[in-house]
């Protein structure tokens, strides 16, 4: 496995996955290869026209990652996609916390590529998520660039 070869050369190896194909066998193989970190994105609670990466679609895989720890696992969700998805981010964070996994939240621009300030509900959700899963990732992202994005300013 390429992961093992890279680790044998002293490299840091991480993986970003949508989680769809993760199985117990794959997770055990990744762990045996010494994968150091895994990041899985969950965009919503149920699949829709924008994203299939939903908690419904990959919730079983998230549970498997928690049951077969080997690498650090971070579940990431995105805030600002739509007002309807605001509470999805909180539910995803709560689910990650339930399994003892780290959670991070990204802030997205709108569909035209314009920086769009978060509305008050989204700001509250961001604050709630950072309390559910306090982490260095949240703090660094906030101070390095998300604070500005959240207020509709350039990085």
C-alpha angles and dihedrals in degrees: 000000000000091000092061092047091052092046090050086059091053095255124148108240125197132165135212114203140170085220097228096122099037113123133166089262093052093046091051090049091050091049092048089051088054099245105185103203139007127197121194123187122217114184103180145350098259129022116264140166092285101047140006091193094102134149087245091055099045105019092107090053092050089053090050091052089054094047094049105041119185107129132033108273124208123185112204129197133177128237123203099041091115141330090250092060096049095099090044088071091055092048091049090050091049090050092050090049091049089059093043093249128139118250131202131183128213126204117227134206118232126270093274093055092251120136105251122193116238114251120238093266090052091048089052090049090051091052091046093050093050088054092049092051111018109189145155087247092062093046096047094044091048096051096037099050119324095080089062094042091051089057095045096255130129118263 
